[in-house]
Amino acid sequence: MHLARFPRVHLAHLPTPLEPMPRLSGLLGGPRLWIKRDDCTGLATGGNKTRKLEYLVADALDQGCDTLVTVGAVQSNHCRQTAAAAAKVGLDCEILLERRVDDSSDVYENSANVFLDRLLGAQVSFFPGGHDMKAELIAHGQRLEATGARPYLIPGGGSNAVGALGYVQCALETLRQADDLGLVIDHVVMATGSTGTQAGLVVGFTGSGSGVPVLGISTRHPEATQIANVKRLVDQTTAHMGLPEVDVEHVLVNDEYVGGGYGVPTESMVEAVRMAAQTEAVLLDPVYTGKGMAGLIGLVRAGHFDPDANVVFLHTGGSVGLFAQESLFDGA
């Protein structure tokens, strides 16, 4: 796997730490829990999208584009990092935000990630929930082209075959770190949403022959739907890289922690955010990593993992979103 073949702009602070979580492991009674700190990628508070944007922005620059355009939910971590990447390399940025979560309060729509989007210089537009954001992304790009701009369209989450390269690279980085630590990784657990992060990890771990399984805790879709979505992007990524096809058995998803839907708070998410903060001083977010950690905690309690296993939780960032939903943690 020779990733240097693909254009890349270096935006992230890498490698991100791979650290043990001894206090959380002890509280839960095992297994040995570790955390891959992709909340520490450094770009405007960091997060997993920065790795994807290294390849997406390089592609945009290669094509002579002058404006990054992307979509996401109102408190999108991806949109904040896209705005930051655009500012870093001197491109314009336009962000289309869908009111996907049933919270139209002034705090939710103007603080945290949305505040940072604007501070970073992005133009922000809002759309109603259920809007066809893929179609709107294309239409917005066409409107910009009509004005003489050269837009580069980035799908939600930066999740396409170009963006997924960032997590192929992350899988290889994690294996190098594990080798240096003498650590045999038995499982990787993560929150899965727009699919690019999980797809990239699956390609990276399987393509390297490591055999490390990646379990995605779904934050939006039912298991079968999410497996199909991830597998589709896995196939596109292996084709882009010229690698053999990956069998669907390598795409693992658990949908038991979605709760009422995308961005809808759950008691297990609130508990997980508190536990991570108060045992490991790790800040999660209410939409993705909070539910991902809730899944990890629930599976540990259910005896899903061997007591002596080494389980790595991928922290995809997003703690900025806590400031849009402080009321969930009153009394924390």
C-alpha positions in Angstrom: 0.0 0.0 0.0 1.8 3.1 -1.2 -0.2 6.1 -0.2 2.4 8.6 -1.4 1.0 8.0 -4.9 -2.0 10.2 -4.0 -1.8 14.0 -3.6 -1.9 15.2 0.0 -1.7 18.5 1.9 -0.4 18.1 5.4 -2.9 19.7 7.8 -2.9 17.4 10.8 -0.7 16.9 13.8 0.4 13.3 13.3 0.7 10.7 14.5 -2.0 11.2 17.0 -1.5 9.4 20.4 -2.4 5.8 21.1 -3.0 5.7 24.8 -4.2 3.2 27.5 -7.4 4.0 29.4 -6.5 2.3 32.7 -9.1 4.0 34.9 -12.0 3.3 32.6 -10.8 -0.3 32.1 -10.7 -0.7 35.9 -14.1 0.8 36.4 -15.6 -1.6 33.9 -13.6 -4.6 35.0 -11.7 -5.1 31.8 -10.8 -5.7 29.0 -7.7 -3.5 28.4 -9.1 -0.3 26.8 -7.0 2.0 24.6 -7.9 5.2 22.8 -6.6 6.5 19.4 -6.7 10.3 19.9 -7.9 11.6 16.6 -9.5 14.4 18.5 -5.9 15.7 18.6 -5.3 16.2 14.9 -4.9 19.9 15.6 -6.9 21.7 12.9 -9.3 24.2 14.7 -9.7 21.8 17.7 -9.1 18.7 15.5 -11.2 15.6 14.7 -11.2 12.8 12.2 -12.2 14.8 9.1 -8.8 16.5 9.1 -7.2 13.3 7.8 -9.7 13.1 5.0 -9.3 16.8 4.1 -5.6 16.3 3.6 -6.4 14.3 0.5 -9.6 16.2 -0.5 -7.9 19.6 -0.3 -4.9 18.3 -2.3 -7.3 17.1 -5.0 -9.1 20.5 -5.0 -5.8 22.3 -5.4 -4.7 20.0 -8.2 -7.9 20.8 -10.0 -7.4 24.5 -9.7 -10.5 25.0 -7.5 -10.9 28.2 -5.4 -13.9 27.3 -3.2 -14.6 24.3 -1.0 -18.3 23.5 -0.7 -19.7 20.9 1.7 -22.8 19.8 3.6 -23.6 18.6 7.1 -25.9 18.8 10.1 -26.1 22.1 11.9 -23.4 21.2 14.5 -21.3 19.4 11.9 -17.7 18.7 13.0 -16.8 18.0 9.4 -18.0 21.4 8.2 -15.9 23.2 10.9 -12.8 21.3 9.9 -13.5 22.0 6.2 -13.8 25.7 7.0 -10.5 25.5 8.8 -8.8 23.7 6.0 -10.0 26.3 3.5 -8.6 29.1 5.7 -5.3 27.3 6.1 -4.7 27.0 2.4 -6.3 30.2 1.2 -9.5 28.9 -0.4 -13.1 30.2 0.0 -15.6 28.0 1.8 -19.3 27.6 1.7 -21.2 25.4 4.1 -24.8 24.1 3.7 -26.2 23.0 7.0 -29.3 20.8 7.4 -31.5 21.2 10.5 -31.3 17.4 11.0 -31.7 17.6 14.8 -35.0 18.8 16.3 -33.4 21.8 18.0 -33.8 25.2 16.5 -32.7 27.2 19.6 -30.5 30.2 19.1 -27.7 28.5 21.1 -27.8 25.4 19.0 -27.8 27.2 15.7 -25.2 29.9 16.5 -22.8 28.5 19.1 -20.0 25.9 19.1 -19.3 24.5 15.6 -21.5 27.1 13.8 -19.7 29.9 15.6 -16.4 28.5 14.5 -17.6 28.0 10.9 -18.2 31.7 10.7 -15.1 32.7 12.7 -13.0 30.7 10.2 -14.5 32.7 7.4 -17.0 30.3 5.9 -20.4 31.4 4.4 -23.1 29.4 6.1 -26.6 28.6 4.8 -29.4 26.6 6.6 -31.8 24.1 5.1 -34.8 22.3 6.6 -34.5 18.7 7.9 -35.1 16.0 5.3 -33.8 18.3 2.5 -32.0 16.5 -0.3 -28.6 17.8 0.6 -26.7 15.9 -2.1 -28.8 17.6 -4.7 -28.4 21.0 -3.0 -24.6 20.5 -2.9 -24.6 20.0 -6.7 -27.0 22.8 -7.4 -25.0 25.2 -5.2 -21.8 24.2 -7.1 -23.6 25.0 -10.3 -24.6 28.4 -9.0 -21.0 29.2 -8.0 -19.7 28.1 -11.4 -22.2 30.5 -13.0 -20.5 33.4 -11.2 -17.1 32.3 -12.4 -16.0 30.5 -9.3 -14.3 27.1 -9.4 -16.0 25.0 -6.6 -14.8 21.7 -5.2 -17.7 19.7 -3.8 -17.1 17.6 -0.7 -19.8 15.1 0.3 -21.0 15.0 3.9 -18.3 13.8 6.2 -15.7 14.0 3.4 -16.8 10.4 2.8 -15.7 9.4 -0.7 -12.8 7.3 -2.0 -10.5 10.3 -1.9 -11.3 11.2 1.7 -11.3 7.6 2.9 -7.5 7.5 2.1 -7.0 9.5 5.3 -8.2 6.5 7.3 -6.3 3.9 5.3 -3.3 6.0 6.4 -4.6 6.0 10.0 -4.9 2.2 10.1 -1.3 1.9 9.0 -0.2 4.6 11.5 -2.0 2.8 14.3 -0.4 -0.5 13.4 3.1 1.1 13.5 2.3 2.5 17.0 1.0 -0.8 18.2 4.2 -2.5 17.0 6.3 0.0 18.8 4.3 -0.6 22.0 4.3 -4.4 21.6 0.5 -4.2 21.5 -1.6 -6.7 19.8 -4.9 -5.0 18.9 -7.8 -7.4 19.1 -10.6 -4.9 18.3 -11.2 -1.4 17.1 -14.5 0.3 18.1 -15.7 3.6 16.7 -18.8 5.7 16.0 -19.9 5.2 12.3 -21.9 7.8 10.5 -21.1 9.0 7.0 -18.9 5.8 6.5 -15.6 7.3 5.3 -13.7 6.7 8.5 -14.9 3.1 9.0 -14.4 2.3 5.3 -10.8 3.7 5.3 -10.0 1.7 8.4 -11.4 -1.5 7.0 -9.4 -1.1 3.8 -6.2 -0.2 5.7 -6.4 -3.1 8.3 -7.5 -5.7 5.8 -5.1 -4.5 3.0 -2.2 -4.7 5.4 -3.0 -8.3 6.4 -3.3 -7.3 10.1 -6.7 -8.9 10.6 -7.8 -6.2 13.0 -11.6 -6.1 13.1 -13.4 -2.7 13.1 -16.8 -2.4 14.8 -18.8 0.6 13.9 -21.4 1.8 16.5 -24.0 3.3 14.3 -25.1 6.9 15.0 -27.9 7.1 12.4 -28.8 4.1 10.3 -30.0 0.5 11.0 -27.3 -2.2 10.9 -28.1 -3.6 7.4 -28.3 -0.1 5.9 -25.0 1.0 7.5 -23.2 -2.2 6.5 -24.3 -1.6 2.9 -23.2 2.0 3.0 -19.8 1.2 4.4 -19.3 -1.7 2.0 -20.1 0.5 -1.0 -17.4 3.0 0.0 -14.9 0.2 0.8 -15.4 -1.0 -2.7 -14.9 2.4 -4.2 -11.8 2.9 -2.1 -10.2 -0.4 -3.0 -10.9 0.4 -6.7 -9.4 3.8 -6.3 -6.2 2.3 -4.8 -6.0 -0.7 -7.1 -6.5 -3.2 -4.2 -8.4 -6.5 -4.1 -12.0 -6.4 -3.1 -12.8 -6.7 0.6 -15.4 -9.2 1.7 -18.5 -7.8 3.4 -17.8 -10.0 6.5 -15.1 -7.4 7.4 -17.8 -4.7 7.7 -19.1 -4.9 11.3 -21.9 -2.6 12.6 -23.9 -2.5 15.8 -27.1 -0.3 15.7 -28.2 -0.8 19.3 -27.1 2.7 20.6 -28.7 5.0 18.0 -31.6 5.6 20.3 -34.3 7.9 18.8 -32.2 8.8 15.8 -29.3 10.9 14.6 -28.3 13.5 17.3 -31.2 12.4 19.6 -29.7 12.2 23.1 -29.7 8.9 25.0 -29.1 8.1 28.7 -26.3 5.8 27.7 -24.6 8.6 25.7 -24.8 11.0 28.7 -23.4 8.3 31.0 -20.5 7.6 28.5 -19.6 11.2 28.1 -19.5 11.6 31.9 -17.5 8.4 32.4 -14.9 9.3 29.9 -14.5 12.8 31.3 -14.3 11.7 34.9 -12.0 8.7 34.5 -9.7 9.6 31.6 -10.2 13.4 31.2 -11.3 12.6 27.6 -14.0 14.9 26.2 -16.5 13.2 23.8 -19.4 14.7 21.9 -23.2 14.1 22.1 -23.7 12.9 18.5 -20.9 10.6 17.6 -18.2 9.7 20.1 -20.6 9.7 23.0 -22.8 7.1 21.4 -19.7 5.2 20.2 -18.4 5.1 23.7 -21.8 4.1 25.0 -21.6 1.1 22.6 -18.2 0.2 23.8 -19.2 0.4 27.5 -22.4 -1.6 26.8 -20.5 -4.3 25.0 -17.9 -4.6 27.8 -20.7 -5.0 30.3 -22.3 -7.6 28.2 -19.1 -9.7 28.1 -18.7 -9.2 24.3 -14.9 -9.0 24.6 -12.5 -11.4 26.1 -11.3 -10.1 29.5 -7.7 -10.1 28.3 -8.4 -8.4 24.9 -6.9 -5.1 23.8 -9.7 -2.9 22.5 -8.9 0.4 20.8 -11.6 3.1 20.8 -11.1 5.6 17.9 -11.9 9.1 19.2 -13.1 11.0 16.1 -13.3 14.4 17.9 -16.2 16.7 18.2 -16.1 17.9 21.8 -16.9 21.4 20.5 -20.4 20.2 20.1 -20.8 19.9 23.9 -21.1 23.6 24.1 -24.3 23.5 22.0 -25.9 21.0 24.3 -24.7 21.9 27.8 -28.2 21.3 29.3 -27.8 17.6 28.7 -25.1 17.5 31.3 -26.6 19.8 34.0 -25.3 18.6 37.3 -22.3 16.9 35.8 
